[in-house]
Amino acid sequence: MSGSNPKSVAKTDRDNSNYRNPNWGKPELNTVPYAGASSFEEVVKKLRLSPTEYESSIQLKDWVRKNKDHKYVPLTLLQAWGLEVKGES
């Protein structure tokens, strides 16, 4: 076993790209999980509306009337159309 030094082998293993990360699998402390797009955002995307077109969209207004009590709808849009959410005064 001439030329083989166990200390140099251990150091080589540690320098290898396969060295284990001690933080692997631990959740990041300062991250907020992405919840995905809201139903409102999905409808707006499907209708291809820009924010300036929201109030004039008949299809969006129909969707909002049907879903305002259990889906997210921007308050400014509810106010613009004179709609109220059940249970809120």
Summary of the structure (lengths in Angstrom):
residues: 89
radius of gyration: 27.9
end to end distance: 84.8
largest distance: 88.0
contacts: 132
relative contact order: 0.10
helix: 44%
strand: 0%
